Amino acid sequence: MRRIHLAALWLCACGGNAPSVEVAPSRPVTVEVSVTDQKKMADPCALPAISEDPASIDAACRQAIAGFGAVRDELVASASGIRALEQMNRLDALIDRTMGFTGLMANVHPVREVRDAHEKCERDIMEFVTALSLDVAVFRALEAVPADGLDALAVRSLDRHLRDYRRSGVDRDDATRARIAQIREELVRVSQDFEREIREDVRFIEVKKEELTGLPADFIDGHPAQENGLIRLTTDYPDFFPVQNYAANEAVRARLYGEFLRRGWPANDARLKTILSLRSEMASLLGYPTWADYAAEKEMAKDAATIDAFISQIAAIARPRMAADLKDVLAMKKKDDRTVKAVHVWDRFFYVNRIREERFGVNAEEVRAYFSFEKVLEGVLAVNQELFGVTFRPVETPVWHDSVRAFDVVDRNGQLGRFFLDMHPREGKYKHMAMFHVASGVAGVQLPMGALICNFPQPEEGRPALMEHDDVVTLFHEFGHLMHHILGGQSPWLNLSGISCESEFVETPSQLLEEWAWDPQILARFSAHPESGAPIPADLVMKMRAAEEAGKGLHVMRQLYFAAMSLQFHTTPPDQLDLLAQAKTLQKNYSPWPYEPDTYEYAGFGHLMGYGSEYYTYMWSLKLAKDIFTRFAAEGLMNRGTAADYRRQIIDAGGTVDAARMVEQFLGRPSNFDAFRDYLEK
């Protein structure tokens, strides 16, 4: 998953309305940004001062916003021609870097008051961004920029700006623009509340030690009993997933999963209704039938009907596979209890693992023993360096927590950017796995920065943290986002930088890189048995790959359930939307698992904030990733020529080329559905 900060949802809007162009050098842009100009800074990737004083955070935020205003005024007062576009780029860069930092701190800083102060700063910046997006004077200045004499990238950047201004409602009457501004400000506030509720609503159950049968010894050792003699298990990932994978006691799995599905409820129920209503109203004010149609217009899909048809197309292929998988899971569960008549969501990991073990000889706990966190991280870093022709250099720099590590990304051309690794859970921290966009790259102005915010098991003295193979896959996935953001972040124009591409393509580089987590030779580089030190055997990896097919229908249909929820919540008129009733209907139509009483999964579905109606993009991106991978599969995963072409034609391109054109350049043909269909039907 990638998480783009709120301002970037406007600043870095992307789409397919601009003409398709080749990657080409642009005329140098002279931009005066004293605090971010990398030529003037000892450390071009230094974060702003990380303060623990809310008052100083507020003062710094107000000062930054005043700086934004000064650049805006200069643009309107004196900029003309190409200079207006350059000034807009300068303003984008200032907002981007400030908002990226404050959005990160709001999700990761260990002090609650600091997170709250940065959330307030986010709201204040978004108030400025909203006003800027509806600023007629700025729009007129950009509209007056003549395209004649601009190179292809400058034209593309200008077209993006004009498109996004029109989509923001800048050409509407005063009353409409005022209402749109109110809606956007309210959306920022309520969205923050929704995400904070998920982040801070850590639920738990308490169990006796004898109820942990099946769980690995290192997990049990790491969970000593409390004063009351019971062991606490939380809904945070390092507890949740091992319990679901290994706990033989169904009641324990069910109790913890139930708490997981109640995160964010009841508070987020009302918040989500408010968000959906506001989005619907804004789409209507802008002339679109639904929010989903508004969001899709600038993407590859173009409208909600195309998204719905795509979901239906995949469901038609995957639904029979899901039905067969459910029969297998039920048959396996009946081996434990012949009287059972149904399977539940808390059976999805446990019994699929049992199937993989009995049918394919894959024991998840045996596999887990080969993957200690530190070795996996070291290996993933090494693979990415070799694949993309870069070096990751550890750097000492101020960070927000003593567990965070920083690395500069360099190649033969010099420093390309920086990333931060915040890899383990703690109280108040973001609960999922994501690449946070900290700053977009702008050539000659600021280097791109990203942060992997994850929740992997924490190593302790004398006890390594063992990872599920799914965790290894996830780490490769997030590095795919990171490399796309940093290597693609070398454009002279911020709105073409990094992951500023169509939403359907954003998850493609990350899902493509997951394939490296399934290659025996790649895994042999960093896996090690705790006793012998031997790497994971190639035949075991091949069994794992074959076993991965077990439960595929369950996985795909569950993803389509979320995609359908994401879409239909945004196409149903808000006054006709009963969240729970519709979620139950969608679960019946798409999900492999029955609705469980007193659960409210949508209240903890954080993707509804950043992705909105576009969760379908995971599957669309996967379709593209499977197609791109056909060339790597034929030529070799670490083939230098193939990797160099991939970096140059796709990753480095960022948002400078339409996604379909990038894929066509790399494959030597237009993308097709064949590889994805093979994956679904395998």
N, C-alpha and C positions, 0 to 999 in steps of 0.2 A: 504494500500500500504506500502511496505517496500522499503527503498532506501539504497542501499549498495554503499559505496564509490568506486571511480574508481579503486583504487589499489586492492580492494577486488574482482573485477571482474576477476583478475588473481590469487591473493593470495588465495582466498577462492573458487576457482572453484570447482564444485561438479559434481558428475555424477554416472553412474551405472557400470563403468568398474571394480571397486574394488569388491572383494568378499563380499557377505553378511555375517555379523558377528553379534553375540550377543553383547549387552552392557556388557563390562567386564572391571575390573580395569586394568590399564596399569602400567608397571614399572615406578616408579617416574622418572621424567626427571629433571636433574639439569641444570638450565639455569641461566647464570649470566647476569641479566638485572638490572643494579643499579638504574635506574630512575623509573622502573615500578615494581620492586619486592615488592609485598605487605607486606612482612615481614619487609622491611626496611623503609616503608613510614608511616608517621603519618596518612595520609588519602590515602588509596590505590586507591581511585577513584577520586582523585583531578585532575581536568583538568589542562593542561598547562596554564601558565599565559596568560590571555586574554588582549592582548595589543591593543592599538589604534594607535600605531606608525608603519606605513608600513615598515620603515627601520628596526626596531627591529624584526618584523615578518619575514622579508626576512633573517636577520642574524640568527634567531633561526632555520629557515627552512634549511639554508645552513649547519648549525652545525649538525642538525639531519641527513641530507643526508650524511655528512662526517662520522657520526657514523654508518650509514648503511654500508658504504663502508668498514669501519674498520672490521666489523663483517664478511662481505663477504670475505675480504682478509684472515682473520683468518681461515674461513671455508676451503678455497682453500689451504692454506699453511700447515695447521696442522691437520685438522679434518679427521678422517677416521672411518669406521664402524658406529656404532650407534651415535657416537659423531658428525658425519657430519649431521645426521638427526636432532639431538638436536640443532646444530648451525643454521640449516635452520629454525627451529621452533623459535629460538631466534630472527633471522632476520625478520621473518614474523611478530612476535609480535611487534617489534620496528616500522616497517613500518605501520602496521595496526593501532596502537594507534595514531601515528603522522598523518596519512592520515585521520583517522576518525575525529579527532579534526579539522583539517584544512578544510575538506569537509563540516563539520557542520558550521563552521564560515563563509565560503563562501556563505552559503545559509540563514543565520539567523542574522548575526551581523547587528546592526542598522546603522553602518557607512559605506558608499559606498566605501571609500578608504580602509577600513579594509577588506571588502569582496573582493575587487580587489586584495589585497595583498595575501590573502589566495588562491584565484584562481590561482595566479602565483605560489604559493607554491605547489598547486595540480599538476600543469603542471611539475614543477621541480621534484617532487617525482615520477610522472609517467614516466618521462624520465629515472630515475634510475630503476624503476620497469621493464620497457620495456627492458633495457639493462640486467637486472638480468634474465628475462625470456628467454633471448637468450644467456646466459652466458654458454658456453660450459664447462668451467672448473668446475662450480658449478654443472652442470648436470652430469659430469663424476664422481664427488665426491659422489653424491647421487646414481648414477647408481652402484657404487662400494659397497654400503652398503649391506651386506649379510642379506637376509631375515631370515636365520636360527638364532634362538635364540631371535628373536623379538616376542613380544606378538601380538595378533590379531590387536589391534588398531595401533600399530607402523607400522605393515605391511600395513594396510589400508592407513595410512598417507603417507608412502613412495610410495605406488602405485599411490596415487593421485598426488604427486609431479612429478613422472616420466611421468605419463600420461599428465599432464598439460604442462610440459616442451616440450614434443614431439608435443603437439597441438600448442604450441607457435612457432614452427619452429626451435627449437634449433639444430636439426639434418640436417638442410638445408645448402646449400653452402653459402659462405660469402656474395655474392651479394644479395641472397634472404633474408638472415637475416638482412642485412642493409636496404633493402627496407621495410621489415616488421616493423623494428624499426621506419622508417620515417612515415609509415602509422599510427602506434599507437600514435605517438606524435601528428600528425595532427588530429587524431580522438579526442584526449583529448581536444585540443584547440577548435575545431569546436563544439564539444558536449557542452563544457562550454558556448560557445557563444549562442548556441541554447537554453539552459536552462535559461541563464541570460535574454535573450530576453523575454521569457515567464514570468519570475519572475518580471521584471521591466515594462513590457508593460501593465499597468493598464489603461483600457479604461473606458469611462463613457458616459452617456447621461444626459441631464438636462430636467426636467419635471416640470410642475405646480403641486401644491399640489392637485388640484382637479383630476389630472390624476392618483392618487394613490388609487383610490377606490378599496376596497377589501383587502388592506394590513392592517395588525394588527396595533392597535393604538400605541403600544410601538415602532414599527418600524417607524411609521410616526413621533412620538415624538422625536425619535433619529436622524431624518434627517431634521433639520431646514433649511429654505431657505437661500440661499447665498445673497450677496449684490444685485445681479441682480433679486432677487425675485424667482429664480428657485431652485429646489432641485436636487442635484447631486447624481446619482446612478452609482456605479462602477461595474466592472466585477469581483471584489473580492467576494468570496463566501457569506459573511454575507449580501451583497446586492443582489447578483445574484439570489440565491435560493429563498429567500422570494418573490422577484418580480415574478419569474417564477411560484411559487406556488399559489400566492394570487392576483396578479394584474388583475383586471377585464378588464382593458384597453389593448386590444390585441396589439395596436401599441406600447405601452410601453414595453410589453414583447418582441415583435419582434425587436424593436430597440436595447434593451440591449443584447438579444441573438445574434443578428448580430455582435455587437461589441465583444462579447465573442468568436465567431467563427472566428474573424479576428485577435485575439491575435497572436503576433509573425510574422505576415505577413506584408510586403513582405520579410523582412530580412531572416527569417527562411526557406524560399523556397529554396534559393540557398544553404544554409547551409545543409539542409536535403539531397539535391542531392549530395553534396560533401561527406557527411557521408555514404550514401548508396553506392556510387561509391567506396570509400575507403574500406568499409567492403567487398564488392564483390571482389575487387582485392586481398585482404588479403586471403579470402577463396580460391580463385583460386590458389594463390601461395602455399597454404597449401594442395592443392589437393582435394578440395571439390567443388561440382558443384555450390553451392550457399552458402551465409552466413547462411541462415536458416538451411541448412544441417550441416554446421560446428557447429553452436550453439546447435543443437538438439542431436548431437552424444553422449554427456555426460549426457543427460537427460533421462527421462523415454520414451519419444517418439522415440528417436534415429535418425529420419530423417524427412525432410520436408513433404514427402508424407504422413506419419502417422499423422502429424499435420493437413494437409489439409483434410484428411479423417475424423479426429475427428471433425473439424469445420463443415464439410458437414453432419455428422451424427447428430449433435445437431441441425443444421439448419433445417434438414428434420422434426424433431419433433416439433420445435418451430415455424416454418414459418406459419402453419395453425392457430396457436394460435395468432400470430402477426396480421394476416389478420382479425381475429374476433375482436381483440382489436381495430384495426383501425376503423372498422365499428362502434364500440361502441363510440369511441372518436368523430367521425364525427357526429353521431346521437346526442351526447350531445352538440356539438358545434352548430348544427342546431337549437337547442332550443333557442340559442341567436340570430341566423341569419339564416333564412330558405334558403337563397340564396347561402350559402357557398357550395363549391364542393370539398374542400380539407382541410386537416389538415397539420400543420407544426410543426417543432421541438419545437417551443415556446408554443405549445399546450400540450406538453407531460405531464408536471406536473399539469398544471391548470385543464385540463379537466379530467385527470385520478383522481385527487382529487375530482372533482365534481361527477364522477361516484361512487367513494367510499362513498361519502356522501349520494347520493340519493339511491344507491342500498344496501349499508351496514350500513348506519346510522353513518358513521365516518366523523366527521368534523375535518379537519387537524388543524384548528386554536384552536378548543377545546382541541385536544390532546396536542398541543404545550404548552398550559397553564400549564400542569402538570410537565414540564421538564425545571427547571431552571438550568443553567450551573453548579453552585457550588454544588447543591444537586446531580445532575447526576454524576459529577466527584467523589464526595464523595462515592456515591453508587457503581460506577464501580470499584473504588479502593477496597472497602469492599468485593465485590463479588470475585474479583481476588485473594484477600488475602485468603479468605475462600476456594475457589476452589483449589488453588495450595498449600495451607498449608504454606504460607509465611506471613511476616509482612513487610509493607512499612513504614519506619521511615523517617519523614521529616528531612532534614539535611541542615544546613547553610553552604554554600560553594559559592565561586565566580561563577557568571553566567554572561551571555552576555547581559541580559536585566532584568530590575527590576521586570518584570512580570513572569519570569521563576522560577519554583519551582523544587527542587531536592529531591529525595527519595532514601534511601538505601533499598535494598531487602535482608531480612534475614530470615533464618529458624533455625531449631534446630542445624544445622551444622555451623552456623555463617553467616557472610555476603556473599551474592552471587553476588552482583553487585549493580549498581546504574542506575536510570533513571531520565531524566529531562523532564518537561512539559512546552512547549512553545505553548500556546493554542490559541492565538488571532492574528489577522492580524495586520501588520504594513508595512510601506513603505519599499520596498526592500527585504522583507522576502519571502521565498518560499511560493508559492500560493496554494498548494494542501494540502492533509492530508497524513502524512507518518511517519513511524518509521525510524529514522536515526540511522544507525549503527555507534556508536561513538568509541567503542573498542570491539573487540572479546575477550572472556574469554580464558585464558590459565592457567590451574591449576598450582598454585604455582608461577605464573609469573604476570598475570594481570587479574583483574576482568572485566567481561563484563559490558559495559555501552551502553545505548541507549537513544534516545530522541524522544518524540512524538512532531512533528512539525505540528501544526494544525491551522485552521482558523475559529474557532467557534466564535459566537457572544461574544462581550466584555461586562461584567457587568459594570454598572455605578452606582454611588451613588444614592440610592433611586429607582433604576430601575434594576431588575434582567434581565439577558440575558436569553431569552427563546430559547430552542432548538427544532428544528423539531425532530420527532421521528427518521427520517433517520440519523440525527446527533448522536443520541444515539447509533444507530446501528454502525455507523462509529467509535465511540469511543471504543466500545467493539472490533471491528475489529482490530483497531490499538493496543489495549492492547494484543490481541492474538499474534501479531508480537513481541511485547515487551517481553512477558513471554517466548516465544520460544527462542528469542535471549539471554535472561539472564539466564533462568533456563537450557537451553541447552548449555550454554557457560562454562561448567565446565570440558571440555575435556583437557587432557594434550597436545593435538596437535591442533594448531590453525586452520588448514585446515579441521578439523572435528568438529569445535566448532559452537554452536548456529544454525544459519540458513544455515549452509554449507551443504545443502541437495539438492536433485534434484529440479530444478526450479518449476516443476509441483506440488511439495509439499509445497513450501514456503508459499503460500497463504492458505493452508489448516487449520492450527491452527487459523488464523485470521477469516476466513469465518465460521469455526465451532463456534467460540465464539459469532458470531452474533446471534446465536439461543437464547442466554441468554437474549438478548434485546427484545425478543418476549414472554417471559414467564411472566404471570400475577403476580406470587409470587415474581419473581425477580424485576420486575418494581415497585411493591408495596413497596419495601424497600426504594426507593429514589424518587419516584414521589410524588408531593404534589400540591393540588389545591391552587392557590394564595389566595383565600378567606377562604375556609373551612379548608385547610391543609390536607384534605383527600387524600389518595393515588388514583391513577388512578383505576377505577373500573375494576374488572376482566372481566366482560362481554364486556366492551369497548375494552379491549385488544384482546379478542377473535374476536370481530368484526373487529379490525384492522388487525388481522392475516388473516381473511377471505377476507378483502378488499385488502390485499396485492396481492392477486391473480389477481385482476384487473390490467391489464397492464403488466403482467409478460412476455407475448410474446414480447411486445415492448422492455422491458428491456433486455431479453436474446438475441434478434436479434440485438439490438444496441451493446451489448458486442461482438457478433460475427462479426459485422461490423468492430469493432476495431481490433479484432483478425485477421480477413482476411486482413485488411490493413497492420497490423504489419507483417504478413507472406508474402503477395504478394509484398510489397515494397522491401522485401529482397530476393525474388526469381526471379523477373523480371530483365533481364539484364539492367544495368543502362543506356546504350545508347538507350534503347527502352522505358524508363520510363518517362511518362508525369505525374507528381504527381497529378495535378488537374484532368486530364482526367481519370486516374485510380481510384482516390478517388470518382469521380462521378459514375463510373461503379460499384464500390464496394458498394456505397450507394444505387444504384438501386437494386443490387442483395441481399443485406443483411439488410440495414438500413430500419427501418419503415418510415423514414421521407425523403421527397424529398430534393434534393440539393437546397440550397438557393443561389441565385446569389450573386456574390462578397463575398463569404465566403471561408475560407481556413483552415478547422479544423485541418488538419495534421500539420500546422505550429505551433499550440499550443498543440500538442499531445506529452507531455513530456515523456510519457512511451516509446517512440521510442528510447530514449537514454538508460535508464537503462535496459529495457526489450528487446529492439531490435526486433527480430522476434518472441518473445515468449510471447506476450500478451495473447495467447490462454491459458496460464497456469492458469489464473483466473478461467476459466471454468473447466479445468482438476482438479484443486485443489478443486473446489466446488463439483465435483463428489466424490472425496475422503472424503470431509467434511460431505456430506450428508450420506455417508455410515458409517463413524465413529459415527455420531450422533445417529444412530439407537440404539446403546447400551445405551447412555445417556437417550434417549427417553424411553427406556424400564426400566431403573434402577433408573432414577431420575437425574435431572440436577445438584443437589448439593450432590449427593450420594458420601460419602467420599471414599468408596472403589473404585468406578468407577473412580472418579477424581484422586485418588492415582495411579491407574493403568495407566490412561491416561498420567499423568505427568511422571511416571517412564518409560513407554514403548514407548512413543512418544516424549513428550516435552524434557525431560532430555536427550534423546538419541542424540539430535542435528544431526550431520552428521555422527555419528558412525555406523549407520545401514541404509541399503537401505530403501527407503520409503515404497515400497510394503511389505517388511518384517515387518516394524513397524506396519503398519495397520493390517496385518495378526495376529501379536502377540496380539494386543489389541482386535480385534474382534473374535479371535479364528477360523478364516477362511480367505481365500483370499478375497480381496476386489472385489465387483461386481458392475454392473451398475444399479441394481434394484432401490435403493433409489433415485438415480439421475433421472432415468426415471420417477419414481412416482412424483418427484418434478416438472419435466418439463410438465408432462401430467395432473397434478392435476387441 
